[in-house]
Each structure stands twice: as C-alpha cells, then as structure tokens.
C-alpha cells in the first residue's frame, strides 16, 4: 500500500491521509505525467454501514475522503470530469452512479460537508473549484473543457468566473445522482423532473435520526434536572418522593422532544403554517394535549399545567426550527428572519414555565 499512497499523493491536494488504504480504492490509472487512484463503483457493506452510522450522527465529522482527482473505470483524457464534496456519502453517491462508465471525479475540500450545505457556506465555491482545477493541472489531463457539477452546488458557484479563470465550462447535472445515467445517456439534457428538488416524507425520515441523536443529550440533561427538582417541596427535600413526582414532567419532556425532533419534521407539510418554529409549536401542543388526555397532568395544579405546556411547546418549537438546516423548504434569509422572532419567544416560554413552577411551590 505504500506504492498506492505515493500514487494518490500525485493527484491529491495536500498530504495523503488514512483513506490512501481505503477498500474503495482499486489501483491506479495513468493521468498526465503521473497516476491517479481508481475507485470502485459498487458500494460494499462497509460503505452501507458507514452511511448508516452517519445517519445516526456517529463519526459524522470524520466521514471524509481525501480531496483531489480520482479515476472511474478506464478514465482517459476524453473522459468527463464530475465535481463533488469530500463528504464521503456525497462521494459514494456519485461513484456508484458512474458504474460501468469511464470518468474522473474531482473532490473539493469542503471540510466534510455535503454539496448543498457546503455551497451555502461557500466551501463548495468558485475559488475552491478554481484552485482545485489549477492544483491538479486538470487542463493537462483532459482534452475537453467541461466540468459536471451537481445542481445543488449551483448556489456556491459563479459559472462565468470559473470559465474565465480556468477555461472550463460548467454543466449542471441533475439534483439526484441516481439520475446521472439517464442524464448522460441523453447527451446531458435534464428533464424537468431531474431539476426538481423533492423533499418527501421518506427523505425527512432519513434525516430525523441525526436530529434525535444531536438533541437527546440536552433533553436527558433536562430530565435529570426535573428529576432532582421534583424532590423539592415547601417542607424541604424528599429524595424518595422525587421519582414519582417527576414522572409527569419526564413524560412531558420526552414527548416534547419526540414531537419537535421527529414528528414535527416528518409531518412538516401537514401543519397549516409556514414557519418551522410554528410547526414545532403545534407539534408540541398536540403532544402535550395527548399527554394530558391520558392523565399525565391529572394531579397537576393549573399553574403547573400552564408551566409544562409552555415548556413543552417551546422545546418542540426550537427542535423543529432547528430542522431548517436539513430542509429544502427554507432559505438562509428566511431562517434568519424566523429565528429573530422565534428564539426569544422560545426562551421566554421555557423561562416563563420555570418561573411558574417555582411560584407553584409556594402557593
């Protein structure tokens, strides 16, 4: 594998990392004055396991490939060049879509962020692309002057500037990599369906595990605080009574977490409001109403009920609003505008609920 590392270094931006011995590398291929690593196009169980792990936020920040140029099949100077991010899931989707084809894959250093999000952060951007083309001497490796970019990366790229600075013309491929074979077979003509960004329930379901895992540590901390605080009464602190007293609070916290991080995102289109924070608030209200309906709040005072309602709605509202980063339904400017109103309201709701709980202790 030392020989493979040397060959990879010839076509990569920067030093070779642990991916130089990755199982998806299957040799090398001549390119210009040196060689480039060749990648497999069939995904293995290890690739599938890796995808499953990052869906659950396990090792997500480290799920990357080395930036640089890679070969697919018997790539030569006439083969097309496809550009992607160095987030491995993006890379895997592209290489599997190029099965039985000869092509080059140019991987940009996006700090392990997918194409769409990296385009918004400008790491999948004009300067990065121009520099990468220059660093690997792409003009000397291929005879044509075309770069195939994913459509979702368009917001980070100024195509005319790339053309002026590199001589390469930008061609935008379809939204989804699975449509690449049909796109290529039709002389790179995209159908309206290929240009359409869909975000159906299955897409949202795939993204909710990350939201659940990221937020669970905060809700567990809140549940721990609620458990400890439940022992407090006007007569002192009763450790033994805390668990039974805490059960309603723990149930409400857990249900508001599920409402905001799971049911809110999954049922997004069914809430009759546009704001994600408002959608989450509705989900939190419904979750609290369900808890009340099954008797969770039966022994609470009216002040306690109002307090936990405010807390539950605020938690669910915040968690669903946080899903905007995974959604195609929003824009950065719209999110900023929404947060300016929603975040203060969520803070007031949580703090107000806590104040009401304290007041309830002394009334």
SVG drawing of the C-alpha trace seen along z (x, -y; Angstrom):
<svg xmlns="http://www.w3.org/2000/svg" viewBox="-58 -39 64 45">
<polyline fill="none" stroke="black" stroke-width="0.4" points="0.0,0.0 3.0,-2.4 3.1,-2.5 -0.6,-3.3 0.0,-6.2 2.6,-7.7 0.3,-7.5 -2.6,-9.1 -0.3,-11.9 0.3,-12.8 -3.4,-13.6 -4.4,-15.0 -4.4,-18.4 -2.2,-18.0 -0.8,-15.0 -2.2,-11.5 -4.4,-10.5 -5.8,-7.3 -8.0,-7.0 -5.0,-6.1 -5.6,-2.5 -9.4,-2.6 -11.1,0.5 -12.9,-1.5 -9.5,-2.3 -8.8,0.4 -5.4,-0.5 -4.4,-3.5 -4.5,-4.8 -2.1,-6.9 -3.0,-10.6 -0.8,-13.2 2.7,-12.8 1.7,-10.7 -1.0,-8.4 -4.3,-8.8 -6.1,-6.4 -9.0,-4.5 -12.2,-4.0 -14.7,-1.1 -18.3,-1.9 -20.0,0.9 -20.7,0.0 -19.8,2.6 -21.4,3.5 -18.7,1.3 -20.0,-1.7 -23.6,-0.9 -22.6,-0.6 -20.7,-3.9 -23.8,-5.6 -26.0,-4.1 -23.6,-5.4 -23.5,-9.0 -27.3,-8.9 -27.2,-8.5 -24.5,-11.2 -21.8,-8.6 -18.4,-9.8 -20.1,-12.3 -17.3,-14.9 -14.8,-12.3 -16.7,-10.8 -14.5,-12.3 -12.3,-11.4 -9.1,-13.0 -9.7,-15.9 -8.2,-15.5 -8.7,-13.7 -9.9,-10.1 -10.5,-7.8 -13.5,-5.7 -13.2,-2.8 -10.7,-3.3 -10.7,-7.1 -8.6,-8.9 -8.1,-12.4 -11.5,-12.3 -13.5,-11.3 -15.9,-13.7 -14.9,-15.3 -17.5,-15.3 -17.1,-17.5 -18.3,-16.7 -17.6,-17.4 -15.3,-15.4 -18.2,-14.2 -18.0,-10.5 -21.7,-10.0 -21.7,-12.6 -18.7,-10.9 -20.2,-7.4 -23.5,-8.5 -21.5,-9.9 -19.1,-7.0 -21.9,-4.4 -23.9,-6.4 -21.0,-6.1 -20.9,-2.3 -19.6,-0.9 -18.5,-4.3 -15.1,-6.0 -14.9,-9.3 -12.9,-11.5 -14.1,-12.6 -12.7,-15.9 -13.3,-16.1 -13.2,-19.5 -12.2,-20.1 -15.5,-21.1 -14.4,-20.2 -16.5,-17.0 -19.7,-18.9 -22.2,-17.7 -22.5,-19.6 -25.7,-21.5 -24.7,-22.7 -21.1,-23.4 -22.4,-25.6 -24.3,-27.6 -21.2,-28.1 -19.1,-28.8 -16.7,-25.9 -18.2,-24.2 -17.5,-27.5 -15.9,-29.3 -12.5,-29.9 -12.2,-26.4 -13.1,-24.9 -10.7,-27.2 -7.9,-26.4 -8.5,-22.7 -8.5,-22.7 -5.2,-24.5 -3.6,-22.4 -4.1,-19.1 -3.3,-20.6 -6.6,-19.4 -6.2,-21.2 -3.2,-19.0 -5.0,-15.8 -8.1,-16.1 -8.7,-17.3 -12.1,-18.8 -13.2,-21.8 -16.3,-20.7 -16.9,-20.2 -20.1,-18.4 -21.4,-19.8 -24.4,-18.7 -27.3,-21.1 -27.5,-21.6 -24.0,-23.1 -25.0,-25.9 -25.6,-28.5 -21.9,-28.4 -20.5,-28.6 -20.2,-31.6 -20.0,-29.6 -18.8,-32.5 -16.0,-33.3 -14.9,-29.6 -14.9,-29.7 -12.9,-32.9 -10.3,-31.7 -9.9,-28.1 -11.3,-27.8 -13.7,-25.1 -17.4,-25.4 -19.8,-24.4 -22.5,-21.9 -25.0,-21.2 -26.2,-17.7 -29.4,-16.5 -30.4,-17.1 -30.1,-13.4 -27.1,-11.3 -29.3,-8.3 -30.5,-10.3 -26.9,-10.7 -27.0,-7.6 -30.2,-8.9 -28.8,-12.4 -25.5,-11.2 -27.3,-8.9 -29.5,-11.8 -26.4,-13.9 -26.5,-15.7 -30.1,-17.0 -32.0,-17.1 -35.7,-16.5 -37.9,-18.8 -38.1,-16.0 -34.3,-15.8 -34.3,-19.5 -37.0,-19.3 -36.0,-19.3 -38.3,-16.9 -38.3,-16.5 -40.9,-13.8 -41.6,-12.0 -39.0,-9.3 -36.3,-12.0 -37.3,-13.6 -37.4,-10.3 -33.8,-9.6 -32.7,-12.9 -34.5,-12.7 -32.1,-10.2 -29.4,-12.9 -31.7,-15.4 -32.7,-12.9 -29.1,-12.0 -27.8,-15.5 -30.6,-16.8 -31.0,-13.8 -28.2,-14.8 -29.9,-18.1 -33.3,-16.5 -31.7,-13.9 -30.0,-16.7 -33.3,-18.5 -34.9,-15.3 -32.2,-14.8 -32.8,-18.4 -36.5,-17.7 -36.0,-14.5 -33.7,-16.2 -36.0,-19.2 -39.1,-17.1 -37.9,-16.3 -38.3,-20.0 -41.4,-21.0 -42.4,-23.7 -41.5,-21.5 -38.0,-20.6 -36.5,-18.0 -37.8,-14.4 -35.4,-12.2 -37.7,-9.2 -40.7,-11.1 -38.8,-12.6 -39.2,-9.7 -43.0,-9.5 -43.4,-13.3 -41.1,-13.6 -42.9,-11.0 -45.3,-13.5 -42.5,-16.0 -40.3,-13.4 -43.1,-12.2 -43.8,-15.7 -40.1,-16.4 -39.7,-13.1 -42.9,-13.7 -41.9,-17.3 -38.5,-16.0 -40.1,-13.4 -42.6,-15.9 -40.0,-18.5 -37.2,-16.3 -39.2,-13.6 -42.9,-14.1 -42.5,-17.8 -40.0,-17.2 -41.8,-14.1 -45.2,-15.8 -43.9,-19.2 -46.3,-19.7 -49.4,-18.8 -49.1,-21.8 -51.1,-24.7 -48.4,-27.3 -45.2,-28.3 -42.8,-28.9 -40.9,-25.9 -41.0,-27.3 -44.8,-27.5 -45.0,-24.0 -42.9,-22.7 -45.1,-24.7 -48.2,-22.9 -46.5,-19.6 -45.5,-20.3 -49.1,-21.5 -50.5,-18.3 -48.0,-16.2 -48.9,-18.0 -52.6,-17.6 -52.1,-13.9 -50.2,-13.6 -53.0,-15.5 -55.6,-13.3 -54.1,-10.1 -54.0,-11.6 -50.3,-12.7 -51.4,-16.2 -54.3,-14.9 -52.6,-15.6 -51.0,-18.9 -52.3,-22.3 -53.5,-24.7 -50.2,-26.7 -48.1,-23.5 -50.2,-22.6 -49.6,-26.0 -45.9,-25.9 -45.3,-22.5 -47.4,-23.4 -45.2,-26.5 -42.0,-24.4 -43.2,-21.6 -44.3,-23.9 -41.1,-25.9 -38.9,-22.8 -40.7,-21.3 -40.8,-24.6 -37.0,-25.0 -36.2,-21.4 -38.4,-21.6 -37.0,-25.0 -33.5,-23.5 -34.5,-21.1 -34.4,-24.1 -30.7,-23.2 -31.8,-19.8 -34.7,-21.1 -35.2,-22.3 -38.2,-24.3 -36.3,-27.3 -33.8,-29.9 -30.9,-31.3 -32.5,-34.7 -35.9,-33.2 -34.3,-31.2 -32.6,-34.3 -35.8,-36.2 -37.7,-33.5 -35.1,-33.0 -35.1,-36.7 -38.7,-36.2 -38.9,-32.6 -35.8,-32.2 -36.7,-35.0 -40.2,-33.6 -38.9,-30.1 -36.6,-31.4 -39.5,-33.3 -41.6,-30.2 -39.1,-28.0 -38.0,-30.6 -41.7,-31.5 -42.5,-27.9 -39.7,-27.5 -40.8,-30.7 -44.4,-29.3 -43.1,-26.0 -41.2,-28.0 -44.3,-30.0 -46.4,-26.8 -44.1,-25.6 -45.1,-28.5 -48.8,-28.8"/>
</svg>
